[in-house]
């Protein structure tokens, strides 16, 4: 192994902590719809996703190169403490959005953290603006729409192909398809998100002189990053799984299959091209597209709106936190220590707040008191031209049998209020859940 100083070692550990938070923050991307429809039990779903995340980490290094030598200029005088500050901002924002149950982008938190710390440390010359626009901003804007459109069309096609079949007969087949497509999303997530941490660690090694500029990530970096994201995935980000699976729309097995297949295609394509896009935004867009693709389907636009706000805030908020951390870290050893202590205190406070109302595998699909969200203009217009289907699928459980009356999400009739989201998705409750 290359010679590594204490500071670079701290950066590597912090990067792996970020990778861990990325894992449990983004578990919902692959498994939320699979869990919400009952295709897999929560524990089995996250275990499968973790294993495939680990496998995906070994399939490509293109995204890692984008991070280590694309967005940030390696030759601009970036020092390890700057990377440390960038990671701190990304971790704090990841945990805040996890506490609120919002599927924000771990990728953009990382980008924002690195950009903010670099701007404070070396100025605009340390950031490759063209790479940020072409490989971060444009994919961030386009990917949710592309995934949503693909998912919408796939959902329409899926229902059209099976329109003459009894829904009970096709339910099990669609759930098997969900498992396969969820596995593909997990594999794609490993090829994209695990590489981001590899790129950060490689950047730290380059700034410390441990490896040559523009080098591929060493094997031990690939292994450690893959294991960290897999462990985080296995623990499961249950709050975000609840939002993704129940809070955006009522997902039926055909919709879940279409959403996951569309998302996997977009993520794998971007990984091949080296686009470090947000898998969270892709999967969220796919879920919304699936909600619009079913006749009578409802998208809960208030929840979707909070997600979009979080997406827009992620990069600048992480940049702001990391900029402050970089200013402190550059004061010397005491500054690095202060940043570490403040980060640990913030993480501890967020964890303590989350214990007030825990969400785990035992209650991820449960709802309590529900808040009614009126059908919006878009939903009402869609329902007027595409009424809900009258069939047994809307009232079937995971095994294809009639659903029990306690099912938390039911189809919505034209003119009625939309299906009710989990009570802890309201902003006030989310802050304390």
C-alpha positions as CSV (number, residue, x, y, z in Angstrom):
1,X,0.0,0.0,0.0
2,X,1.2,3.6,-0.8
3,X,2.7,5.7,1.9
4,X,-0.2,7.5,3.7
5,X,0.0,10.3,6.2
6,X,-2.2,10.7,9.2
7,X,-4.3,13.5,7.5
8,X,-4.8,11.4,4.4
9,X,-5.8,8.5,6.6
10,X,-8.4,10.7,8.3
11,X,-9.7,11.7,4.8
12,X,-10.0,8.1,3.7
13,X,-11.9,7.1,6.9
14,X,-14.2,10.1,6.4
15,X,-14.8,9.2,2.8
16,X,-15.8,5.7,3.8
17,X,-18.2,7.1,6.4
18,X,-19.7,9.2,3.6
19,X,-19.9,6.0,1.5
20,X,-21.7,4.3,4.3
21,X,-24.3,7.1,4.6
22,X,-24.6,7.0,0.8
23,X,-25.5,3.3,1.1
24,X,-28.3,3.6,3.7
25,X,-29.5,6.9,2.2
26,X,-30.0,5.4,-1.3
27,X,-31.2,1.9,-0.4
28,X,-34.7,3.2,-1.3
29,X,-33.6,3.7,-4.9
30,X,-33.5,0.0,-5.6
31,X,-35.8,-1.5,-3.0
32,X,-38.6,0.9,-2.0
33,X,-41.1,-0.2,-4.6
34,X,-40.2,-3.9,-4.1
35,X,-40.8,-3.6,-0.4
36,X,-43.9,-1.5,-0.7
37,X,-45.6,-4.0,-3.0
38,X,-44.5,-7.0,-0.9
39,X,-42.4,-8.6,-3.6
40,X,-39.6,-9.1,-1.1
41,X,-39.5,-8.8,2.7
42,X,-37.6,-5.8,3.9
43,X,-34.6,-7.7,5.3
44,X,-34.2,-9.9,2.2
45,X,-34.5,-6.9,-0.1
46,X,-31.7,-4.9,1.6
47,X,-29.4,-7.9,1.9
48,X,-29.8,-8.6,-1.9
49,X,-29.2,-4.9,-2.7
50,X,-26.1,-4.8,-0.5
51,X,-24.6,-7.8,-2.2
52,X,-25.2,-6.4,-5.7
53,X,-23.9,-2.9,-4.7
54,X,-20.7,-4.6,-3.8
55,X,-20.5,-6.4,-7.1
56,X,-21.3,-3.3,-9.0
57,X,-18.4,-1.5,-7.5
58,X,-16.0,-3.7,-9.4
59,X,-17.6,-3.2,-12.9
60,X,-16.3,0.2,-13.9
61,X,-14.1,3.1,-12.8
62,X,-15.3,5.8,-15.3
63,X,-17.3,7.7,-12.7
64,X,-14.4,7.6,-10.2
65,X,-12.2,9.2,-12.9
66,X,-14.8,12.0,-13.2
67,X,-14.6,12.7,-9.5
68,X,-10.9,12.4,-9.1
69,X,-9.7,14.3,-12.2
70,X,-12.8,15.9,-13.7
71,X,-14.8,18.2,-11.4
72,X,-11.8,19.3,-9.2
73,X,-8.5,20.3,-10.8
74,X,-5.9,18.0,-9.2
75,X,-3.1,20.5,-10.0
76,X,-4.7,23.6,-8.4
77,X,-3.2,23.1,-5.0
78,X,-6.0,21.1,-3.4
79,X,-4.9,19.7,0.0
80,X,-6.2,16.8,1.9
81,X,-7.9,19.0,4.6
82,X,-10.0,20.6,1.8
83,X,-11.3,17.2,0.7
84,X,-12.0,16.4,4.4
85,X,-14.1,19.6,4.7
86,X,-16.0,18.7,1.5
87,X,-16.8,15.2,2.9
88,X,-18.0,16.7,6.2
89,X,-20.5,18.9,4.4
90,X,-21.8,16.0,2.3
91,X,-22.2,13.7,5.4
92,X,-24.1,16.3,7.4
93,X,-26.5,17.0,4.6
94,X,-27.1,13.3,4.0
95,X,-28.0,12.8,7.6
96,X,-30.3,15.8,7.7
97,X,-32.3,14.7,4.7
98,X,-32.4,11.1,6.0
99,X,-33.9,12.4,9.2
100,X,-36.6,14.2,7.2
101,X,-37.2,11.1,5.1
102,X,-36.4,13.0,1.9
103,X,-34.7,11.1,-0.9
104,X,-32.2,13.8,-1.8
105,X,-29.0,13.2,-3.8
106,X,-26.0,11.9,-2.0
107,X,-24.1,12.5,-5.2
108,X,-24.9,16.2,-5.3
109,X,-24.1,16.5,-1.6
110,X,-20.7,15.2,-2.4
111,X,-20.2,17.5,-5.4
112,X,-21.5,20.5,-3.5
113,X,-19.1,19.7,-0.6
114,X,-16.1,19.4,-2.8
115,X,-16.9,22.5,-4.8
116,X,-17.6,24.6,-1.8
117,X,-14.4,23.6,0.0
118,X,-12.4,24.1,-3.1
119,X,-13.8,27.6,-3.7
120,X,-12.9,28.7,-0.2
121,X,-9.5,27.1,-0.4
122,X,-8.1,27.9,-3.8
123,X,-10.8,29.9,-5.6
124,X,-12.6,29.3,-8.8
125,X,-9.5,28.1,-10.5
126,X,-9.8,24.8,-8.6
127,X,-13.1,23.9,-10.1
128,X,-13.5,22.7,-13.7
129,X,-16.7,24.6,-14.6
130,X,-17.2,22.9,-17.9
131,X,-17.1,19.4,-16.3
132,X,-19.5,20.6,-13.6
133,X,-22.0,21.8,-16.2
134,X,-21.6,18.9,-18.6
135,X,-21.3,15.9,-16.2
136,X,-23.2,17.1,-13.2
137,X,-25.7,19.9,-13.8
138,X,-27.1,18.8,-17.2
139,X,-27.5,15.2,-16.2
140,X,-29.1,16.3,-12.9
141,X,-31.8,18.2,-14.8
142,X,-32.3,15.8,-17.6
143,X,-32.1,12.4,-15.8
144,X,-35.4,12.6,-13.7
145,X,-37.3,13.6,-16.8
146,X,-35.8,10.9,-19.0
147,X,-36.3,8.2,-16.3
148,X,-39.9,9.5,-15.7
149,X,-40.8,9.4,-19.3
150,X,-39.3,5.9,-19.8
151,X,-41.2,4.7,-16.8
152,X,-44.5,6.3,-17.8
153,X,-44.3,4.7,-21.3
154,X,-43.2,1.3,-19.8
155,X,-46.1,1.4,-17.4
156,X,-48.6,2.2,-20.1
157,X,-47.1,-0.6,-22.3
158,X,-47.2,-3.1,-19.4
159,X,-50.8,-2.5,-18.6
160,X,-51.7,-2.6,-22.3
161,X,-50.0,-5.9,-22.8
162,X,-51.8,-7.5,-19.9
163,X,-55.2,-5.8,-20.4
164,X,-56.9,-9.1,-21.3
165,X,-55.4,-11.1,-18.5
166,X,-56.7,-11.5,-15.1
167,X,-54.8,-9.2,-12.7
168,X,-54.5,-12.0,-10.1
169,X,-52.8,-14.3,-12.7
170,X,-50.2,-11.6,-13.6
171,X,-49.5,-10.2,-10.2
172,X,-46.9,-12.9,-9.2
173,X,-45.2,-12.6,-12.6
174,X,-44.8,-8.9,-12.2
175,X,-43.5,-9.3,-8.6
176,X,-40.8,-11.7,-10.0
177,X,-40.0,-9.0,-12.6
178,X,-39.7,-6.5,-9.8
179,X,-37.1,-8.6,-8.0
180,X,-35.1,-8.9,-11.2
181,X,-35.3,-5.2,-12.0
182,X,-34.5,-4.2,-8.4
183,X,-31.4,-6.4,-8.6
184,X,-30.4,-4.5,-11.8
185,X,-30.9,-1.1,-10.1
186,X,-28.8,-2.3,-7.1
187,X,-26.0,-3.4,-9.5
188,X,-26.3,-0.1,-11.4
189,X,-26.1,1.8,-8.1
190,X,-22.9,0.1,-7.2
191,X,-21.4,1.0,-10.6
192,X,-22.2,4.7,-10.1
193,X,-22.3,5.7,-6.4
194,X,-19.6,3.5,-5.0
195,X,-17.2,4.9,-7.5
196,X,-17.8,8.4,-6.2
197,X,-16.1,7.5,-3.0
198,X,-13.4,5.8,-4.9
199,X,-12.8,9.0,-6.8
200,X,-12.6,11.1,-3.6
201,X,-10.1,8.7,-2.0
202,X,-8.0,8.6,-5.2
203,X,-8.1,12.5,-5.2
204,X,-6.9,12.5,-1.6
205,X,-4.0,10.1,-2.5
206,X,-3.1,12.3,-5.5
207,X,-3.1,15.5,-3.4
208,X,-0.9,13.7,-0.8
209,X,1.5,12.4,-3.5
210,X,0.7,8.8,-2.8
211,X,-0.4,8.0,-6.3
212,X,0.2,9.7,-9.7
213,X,-2.3,12.2,-11.1
214,X,-5.0,10.7,-13.3
215,X,-4.3,7.2,-11.9
216,X,-7.1,4.6,-11.6
217,X,-8.3,3.8,-8.1
218,X,-6.0,1.2,-6.5
219,X,-7.6,-2.2,-5.8
220,X,-7.8,-1.7,-2.0
221,X,-9.7,1.6,-2.6
222,X,-12.3,-0.3,-4.8
223,X,-12.7,-3.0,-2.2
224,X,-13.1,-0.7,0.8
225,X,-15.5,1.6,-1.0
226,X,-17.6,-1.4,-2.2
227,X,-17.8,-2.8,1.3
228,X,-18.7,0.5,2.9
229,X,-21.6,1.2,0.6
230,X,-22.8,-2.4,0.9
231,X,-22.8,-2.3,4.7
232,X,-24.8,1.0,4.6
233,X,-27.2,-0.5,2.2
234,X,-27.8,-3.6,4.3
235,X,-28.7,-1.4,7.3
236,X,-31.4,0.2,5.2
237,X,-32.5,3.8,5.1
238,X,-36.0,2.9,6.3
239,X,-37.3,6.5,6.5
240,X,-36.5,7.2,2.8
241,X,-37.8,3.8,1.8
242,X,-41.1,4.7,3.3
243,X,-41.2,8.0,1.4
244,X,-40.2,6.4,-1.9
245,X,-42.5,3.4,-1.6
246,X,-45.6,4.9,-0.1
247,X,-45.2,8.7,-0.1
248,X,-45.0,9.6,-3.8
249,X,-47.7,7.3,-5.3
250,X,-49.5,4.1,-4.7
251,X,-47.3,1.5,-6.5
252,X,-48.8,-1.7,-8.0
253,X,-46.5,-4.5,-9.1
254,X,-46.6,-3.6,-12.8
255,X,-45.7,0.0,-12.0
256,X,-42.8,-1.1,-9.7
257,X,-41.4,-3.3,-12.5
258,X,-41.6,-0.5,-15.1
259,X,-40.1,2.1,-12.7
260,X,-37.1,0.0,-11.7
261,X,-36.4,-1.2,-15.3
262,X,-36.4,2.4,-16.6
263,X,-34.2,3.6,-13.8
264,X,-31.7,0.9,-14.2
265,X,-31.4,1.6,-17.9
266,X,-30.7,5.3,-17.3
267,X,-28.2,4.6,-14.5
268,X,-26.2,2.0,-16.4
269,X,-26.0,4.2,-19.5
270,X,-24.8,7.2,-17.4
271,X,-22.1,5.0,-15.7
272,X,-20.8,3.9,-19.1
273,X,-20.5,7.5,-20.2
274,X,-18.9,8.6,-17.0
275,X,-21.9,10.9,-15.9
276,X,-21.9,11.1,-12.1
277,X,-25.7,11.6,-11.9
278,X,-27.9,11.2,-8.9
279,X,-29.4,7.7,-8.7
280,X,-31.9,9.2,-6.2
281,X,-33.3,11.6,-8.7
282,X,-33.4,9.0,-11.4
283,X,-35.3,6.5,-9.3
284,X,-37.7,9.2,-7.9
285,X,-38.4,10.4,-11.4
286,X,-39.1,6.8,-12.4
287,X,-41.6,6.3,-9.6
288,X,-43.4,9.5,-10.5
289,X,-43.6,8.4,-14.1
290,X,-45.0,5.0,-13.1
291,X,-47.6,6.8,-11.0
292,X,-48.7,8.9,-14.0
293,X,-48.5,5.9,-16.3
294,X,-51.3,3.9,-14.6
295,X,-54.9,4.9,-15.4
296,X,-56.2,6.8,-12.4
297,X,-52.7,6.8,-10.8
298,X,-52.0,9.6,-8.4
299,X,-48.7,11.4,-7.7
300,X,-48.7,13.2,-4.3
301,X,-47.3,16.5,-5.6
302,X,-46.8,17.9,-2.1
303,X,-44.3,15.2,-1.3
304,X,-42.8,15.4,-4.8
305,X,-42.5,19.2,-4.3
306,X,-40.6,18.8,-1.0
307,X,-38.2,16.3,-2.8
308,X,-37.5,18.8,-5.6
309,X,-36.8,21.6,-3.1
310,X,-34.4,19.3,-1.3
311,X,-32.7,18.5,-4.7
312,X,-32.3,22.2,-5.5
313,X,-30.9,22.9,-2.0
314,X,-28.5,20.0,-1.8
315,X,-25.6,21.2,-3.8
316,X,-25.5,24.8,-2.4
317,X,-26.3,23.7,1.2
318,X,-23.5,21.1,1.2
319,X,-21.2,23.7,-0.4
320,X,-22.0,26.2,2.3
321,X,-21.3,23.8,5.1
322,X,-18.1,22.6,3.5
323,X,-16.9,26.1,2.8
324,X,-17.1,26.9,6.5
325,X,-15.4,23.6,7.4
326,X,-12.6,24.3,4.9
327,X,-12.1,27.8,6.4
328,X,-11.6,26.2,9.8
329,X,-9.6,23.2,8.6
330,X,-7.0,25.5,6.9
331,X,-6.2,27.2,10.2
332,X,-4.1,24.2,11.1
333,X,-4.3,21.1,13.2
334,X,-6.7,22.8,15.7
335,X,-9.0,23.7,12.8
336,X,-9.1,20.1,11.5
337,X,-9.8,18.9,15.1
338,X,-12.6,21.5,15.5
339,X,-14.2,20.5,12.2
340,X,-14.1,16.8,13.3
341,X,-15.6,17.6,16.7
342,X,-18.4,19.8,15.3
343,X,-19.2,17.1,12.7
344,X,-19.4,14.4,15.3
345,X,-21.7,16.6,17.4
346,X,-24.0,17.3,14.5
347,X,-24.2,13.6,13.5
348,X,-24.9,12.6,17.2
349,X,-27.7,15.2,17.5
350,X,-29.3,14.0,14.3
351,X,-29.1,10.4,15.4
352,X,-30.6,11.3,18.8
353,X,-33.5,13.1,17.1
354,X,-34.2,10.1,14.9
355,X,-34.7,7.9,18.0
356,X,-37.7,9.8,19.0
357,X,-39.8,8.0,16.4
358,X,-37.8,5.1,14.9
359,X,-38.5,3.7,11.5
360,X,-37.2,0.2,10.7
361,X,-38.0,-2.9,8.8
362,X,-40.9,-3.7,11.1
363,X,-42.9,-0.6,10.4
364,X,-41.5,0.7,7.1
365,X,-44.9,0.0,5.4
366,X,-47.0,1.0,8.3
367,X,-49.0,4.2,8.6
368,X,-50.7,5.9,11.5
369,X,-52.7,9.0,11.4
370,X,-52.8,10.2,7.8
371,X,-53.0,13.6,6.4
372,X,-55.2,14.2,3.4
373,X,-53.7,15.8,0.4
374,X,-56.3,17.2,-2.0
375,X,-56.0,16.1,-5.6
376,X,-54.1,18.8,-7.5
377,X,-54.8,20.3,-10.9
378,X,-52.5,17.8,-12.7
379,X,-53.9,14.8,-10.9
380,X,-57.5,15.9,-11.5
381,X,-56.9,16.4,-15.2
382,X,-55.3,13.0,-15.6
383,X,-58.1,11.3,-13.7
384,X,-60.7,13.0,-15.9
385,X,-59.3,11.4,-19.0
386,X,-58.0,8.1,-17.4
387,X,-60.3,6.9,-14.7
388,X,-59.0,4.2,-12.3
389,X,-59.3,0.7,-13.4
390,X,-62.1,-1.4,-11.9
391,X,-60.4,-4.7,-11.2
392,X,-59.1,-7.0,-8.5
393,X,-55.5,-5.7,-8.9
394,X,-56.2,-2.6,-6.9
395,X,-57.2,-4.8,-4.0
396,X,-54.7,-7.5,-4.0
397,X,-51.9,-8.2,-1.6
398,X,-48.4,-9.4,-2.1
399,X,-49.5,-12.9,-2.8
400,X,-52.2,-12.0,-5.2
401,X,-55.0,-12.5,-2.8
402,X,-57.6,-9.7,-1.8
403,X,-55.9,-7.1,0.3
404,X,-56.9,-6.6,3.9
405,X,-58.8,-3.5,4.8
406,X,-55.8,-2.2,6.7
407,X,-53.8,-1.6,3.5
408,X,-52.4,1.9,3.9
409,X,-52.7,3.0,0.3
410,X,-55.9,2.6,-1.8
411,X,-56.7,3.6,-5.4
412,X,-58.3,7.0,-5.7
413,X,-61.5,7.6,-7.5
414,X,-62.1,10.5,-9.8
415,X,-62.8,13.7,-7.9
416,X,-61.8,12.3,-4.6
417,X,-58.8,13.3,-2.5
418,X,-55.6,11.5,-3.2
419,X,-54.3,8.5,-1.3
420,X,-53.0,9.5,2.0
421,X,-49.3,9.7,2.7
422,X,-47.7,8.4,5.8
423,X,-48.3,10.9,8.7
424,X,-44.6,11.3,9.3
425,X,-44.0,12.8,5.8
426,X,-45.5,16.1,6.9
427,X,-42.8,18.6,7.3
428,X,-43.5,19.2,11.0
429,X,-43.5,15.5,11.8
430,X,-40.5,14.7,9.6
431,X,-38.3,17.0,11.6
432,X,-39.0,14.9,14.7
433,X,-39.4,11.4,13.3
